[in-house]
Each structure stands twice: as C-alpha cells, then as structure tokens.
Amino acid sequence: MNMKTTLAIAASLSANLLCSATYAAESKGAIVAFVPSSTNPYIGQFQAGAKAKAEELGYTIKVVENNFNQAEQDSQVQQQLASGEQIAGYVWWPFENAAGVASLRALSQSGAPVIVSNQYPIKGTEAYWTAYAGANDFLSGKTAAEILLDACAKASVKCDKGAIIRFPAGVSAGDDRATGFQDAVKGKLNVIDVVPTAGFLEDEGYKVAAQIIPAHKGELTWLYTENDSLAGAAAQAARENGLTPGKDIFIVGGTCHGDSSM
C-alpha cells in the first residue's frame, strides 16, 4: 500500500468519524427554553446551568427571553410552534403563571415533553406538563418566617407589626411565598401590609420600601421581602428613615442569592 493510498484511507476514515461525531452530537435534538430576561441575575444563572447541562447530555438548547411580559412570551410560543421545527422538549418558565396557561397547553399539544420551572404549575394543568423542576416557594416563605421568628426571639425589642414586599402581581411564586410566610407567622406576628413591586431587583424594591416605611412610621418592626435583592433595597430605605436593620427593624429576604436576615 503506497503513501497516497494510505492518506486517502485516513482521510476517508477521518471524514466518516467526523460525520459520525456530528450526527451523535445532533441526534438527541434541540430544546427550547422560554424564560424571562437574563438581566435578572437569578435567571441568568438558570440559563447558564441549563445550557451547560444540555450540552453535557448531548442536546442543543435555544433560549427565548421575554422582557418580563407574558403577552410577549405567548407570542414567542406561537412563533416557535408555527416554525414547524422538530423539538426534543420545552422548558417553560412563565412570567405570569395563570396568564400563561394557554401557551403551556399549546406547547404540550406539540407532543414534546414540557418541563415547567420556577413557578409551580397551577392546579388543573397537570395534563400539560411532564415534570416540575423549580423552587418550592411555599417552603421559601416558611423558611424566611422561621428565620425572622428566631431573630425576634433573640432580640431585646418586641417584634409585632410588619409588612411583606412581594413579587409583581401575577407572579404566582410571589403568592406562594407570601402564603408560606403568613401561615408560619399566623398568631405570632401581625402583617399590616402586603405590597407588590414592579420587578425583582434593587431599584424596584427601593421604590416600594421608601414608601411603606415612612407610611407606617413607628409601627414596623420587621419586613419580609421575597428575594435578597429586594431586602438589600429595603435595608437602604430603612437606614434613610432612621432605622437600623437588626436593631430597630428586622429584614428577612427570600431566595435570589440565598436566604439572609438583616
């Protein structure tokens, strides 16, 4: 066998191996994830993890973001389904859980499995999704309440009246966290206000805290915010109103970068 023949065989084998490797990499198909904007670091981390896991398992993944707008997300779902693209599965992170049920149903009717994330699916939608992979928001609220009650028990000042700064209206994770928290503090603390924010980050939290703290001046002994970004903003607003977090007022945050109390 001469050198030319050997090189030709090697080239042929290399081409076949490359085609086989490409086929193997693509054979499991594509996943489409519908999620809110990654401008929120919590969602950005979710996306990074999803992409890494999909690659590890041999899938490609396309992330479709909306600007915290359910109507926009619904339109994105219709566009995806109308494309006729063959999809191995969908990841569904609705901005507004109840308002997004029609899109969830449409995705399920495609025949591909649908994994719901972040907000536990609404009762009655069980036929539309394959599995839920997300936070237990009731437990998040309950845990935050337990942290607060523990801090209050160790404090020299009495904890009584307080308020909840919750996620935007329509975000069922906010409903669930508020319910878990209120159930845990029932008969122990007095919830005098529950106020939704316009978003999930510091700016939105500060706007609400800067209003409710002076509005309940002399009454508030604690605040529960449904994530830690909002908690940091509430602590800033408290200081600006002459209250020292951890001394004059207790502030406990839910998830985002982990639970914390201040």
C-alpha positions in Angstrom: 0.0 0.0 0.0 1.6 3.3 -1.1 1.6 6.5 0.8 -1.1 8.1 -1.4 -3.5 5.2 -0.8 -2.8 5.3 3.0 -3.5 9.0 3.1 -6.7 8.6 1.1 -8.0 5.9 3.5 -7.0 8.0 6.5 -8.9 11.0 5.0 -11.9 8.8 4.4 -11.9 7.4 7.9 -11.5 10.9 9.4 -14.4 12.2 7.4 -16.6 9.3 8.5 -15.6 9.7 12.1 -16.3 13.4 11.9 -19.8 12.8 10.3 -20.5 10.2 13.0 -19.4 12.5 15.8 -21.5 15.3 14.3 -24.5 13.0 14.0 -24.1 11.8 17.6 -23.9 15.4 18.8 -27.1 16.3 17.0 -29.0 13.1 17.3 -30.7 13.9 20.6 -32.2 17.1 19.2 -32.9 20.6 20.3 -34.5 22.0 23.5 -36.3 25.4 23.6 -36.4 27.3 26.9 -38.9 30.1 27.3 -37.7 32.4 30.2 -37.9 36.0 31.4 -34.9 38.3 30.8 -31.5 37.3 32.0 -31.0 40.9 33.2 -32.1 39.4 36.4 -29.0 37.5 37.7 -31.1 34.7 39.1 -32.5 34.0 35.6 -29.0 34.4 34.1 -27.6 31.7 36.4 -30.5 29.4 35.5 -29.8 29.9 31.8 -26.1 29.2 32.3 -26.9 26.0 34.2 -29.4 24.8 31.6 -27.0 25.4 28.7 -24.2 23.5 30.5 -26.5 20.5 31.3 -28.0 20.4 27.8 -24.5 20.3 26.3 -23.4 17.6 28.8 -26.4 15.4 27.8 -25.9 15.9 24.1 -28.7 18.4 23.3 -28.6 21.8 21.8 -30.6 24.5 23.5 -32.2 27.7 22.3 -33.2 30.2 25.0 -36.1 32.6 24.1 -36.2 35.6 26.5 -39.1 37.9 27.2 -38.9 41.3 28.8 -41.0 40.2 31.9 -44.1 40.3 29.7 -46.5 37.4 29.4 -48.1 38.7 26.2 -44.7 38.8 24.6 -43.9 35.3 25.8 -47.2 34.0 24.4 -46.3 35.5 21.1 -42.9 33.8 21.2 -44.5 30.4 21.8 -46.8 30.8 18.8 -43.9 31.8 16.6 -41.9 28.8 17.7 -44.8 26.3 17.1 -45.6 27.9 13.7 -42.0 27.3 12.6 -42.6 23.6 12.4 -39.2 22.9 13.9 -38.7 19.5 15.4 -38.1 20.0 19.1 -37.0 17.3 21.6 -38.5 19.2 24.6 -39.5 22.5 26.0 -38.6 24.3 29.3 -41.4 26.6 30.3 -40.7 29.4 32.8 -43.8 31.6 32.6 -43.7 35.3 33.7 -47.3 35.1 34.9 -48.3 31.6 35.7 -52.1 31.8 35.3 -52.0 34.1 32.2 -49.5 31.7 30.5 -51.7 28.5 30.8 -52.8 28.8 27.1 -49.2 28.7 26.0 -48.4 25.8 28.3 -51.3 23.9 26.8 -50.1 24.7 23.2 -46.6 23.5 24.0 -48.0 20.3 25.4 -50.1 19.7 22.3 -46.9 19.7 20.2 -46.2 16.2 21.5 -42.8 17.1 23.0 -42.3 16.9 26.8 -42.7 20.1 28.7 -40.7 20.8 31.9 -42.1 23.7 34.0 -39.7 25.7 36.1 -39.7 28.4 38.8 -43.4 28.7 39.5 -45.3 25.5 40.5 -47.9 24.7 37.9 -51.5 25.8 38.6 -53.9 23.1 39.7 -55.8 21.7 36.7 -52.9 21.9 34.3 -51.4 18.5 35.1 -52.1 17.2 31.6 -50.0 19.9 30.1 -46.6 19.3 31.7 -44.3 16.3 32.2 -42.4 17.4 35.3 -41.7 20.4 37.5 -38.1 21.5 38.2 -38.1 24.6 40.3 -38.2 26.1 43.8 -40.6 25.2 46.5 -42.0 28.7 47.0 -44.2 27.8 50.0 -41.1 26.4 51.7 -39.2 29.5 50.8 -41.7 31.7 52.6 -42.0 29.4 55.5 -38.2 29.3 56.0 -38.0 33.1 55.8 -40.6 33.3 58.5 -38.7 30.8 60.7 -35.5 32.9 60.3 -37.4 36.0 61.3 -39.1 34.4 64.3 -35.8 33.1 65.5 -34.2 36.6 65.2 -37.2 38.1 67.0 -36.9 35.6 69.9 -33.3 36.6 70.4 -33.9 40.3 70.2 -34.3 42.7 73.1 -37.1 44.6 71.2 -40.5 43.0 70.6 -41.5 42.1 67.1 -45.1 42.8 66.2 -46.3 44.6 63.2 -44.6 44.2 59.8 -45.1 44.2 56.1 -44.3 42.0 53.1 -42.7 43.3 49.9 -43.6 40.7 47.3 -43.0 39.9 43.7 -45.1 41.6 41.0 -48.8 40.9 40.8 -49.5 37.9 38.6 -46.3 36.1 39.6 -47.6 33.0 41.4 -44.3 32.4 43.1 -44.9 35.6 45.0 -48.4 34.4 46.0 -46.9 31.1 47.2 -44.1 32.7 49.2 -46.5 35.2 50.8 -48.8 32.3 51.8 -46.0 30.2 53.2 -44.7 33.1 55.2 -48.1 34.2 56.5 -49.1 30.7 57.5 -45.9 30.4 59.5 -46.3 33.7 61.4 -50.0 33.4 62.0 -50.8 34.2 65.6 -47.2 35.3 66.2 -46.7 38.4 64.1 -49.1 41.0 62.6 -48.9 41.5 58.9 -50.2 45.0 58.3 -49.4 45.4 54.6 -48.5 43.3 51.5 -47.2 45.4 48.6 -46.1 44.2 45.2 -43.1 45.6 43.4 -42.8 46.3 39.7 -39.8 43.9 39.4 -37.3 41.7 41.2 -34.2 43.9 41.6 -32.9 46.6 44.0 -34.5 49.6 42.2 -38.0 48.2 42.3 -37.6 47.1 45.9 -36.3 50.5 47.0 -39.3 52.3 45.4 -41.7 50.3 47.5 -39.7 50.3 50.7 -39.2 54.0 50.5 -43.0 54.4 50.5 -44.2 51.9 53.0 -41.6 52.5 55.7 -42.5 56.2 56.3 -46.2 55.4 55.7 -46.1 53.1 58.8 -43.6 55.1 60.8 -43.3 53.9 64.3 -45.2 50.7 63.6 -43.0 48.4 61.5 -40.7 46.1 63.5 -40.0 43.8 60.6 -40.1 43.4 56.8 -40.2 40.3 54.7 -39.0 40.7 51.1 -39.4 37.7 48.7 -35.8 37.9 47.5 -32.5 39.2 48.8 -32.2 41.9 46.1 -35.4 43.5 47.5 -34.1 43.0 51.0 -30.9 45.0 50.4 -33.0 47.8 49.0 -35.3 47.7 52.0 -32.3 47.9 54.3 -31.2 51.1 52.5 -34.6 52.6 52.7 -34.8 51.8 56.4 -31.5 53.5 57.2 -32.6 56.6 55.3 -35.6 56.7 57.6 -33.5 56.5 60.7 -34.0 52.7 61.3 -31.0 50.4 61.9 -31.6 46.9 60.4 -31.1 44.2 63.0 -31.8 46.7 65.8 -34.8 48.9 65.1 -36.2 46.7 62.4 -35.6 43.1 61.1 -35.5 42.5 57.4 -35.5 38.9 56.0 -35.1 38.1 52.4 -36.1 35.0 50.4 -34.2 33.4 47.6 -32.1 35.0 44.8 -28.6 34.6 46.1 -29.6 32.6 49.2 -31.6 33.4 52.3 -30.4 36.1 54.6 -31.6 38.1 57.6 -30.5 41.6 58.4 
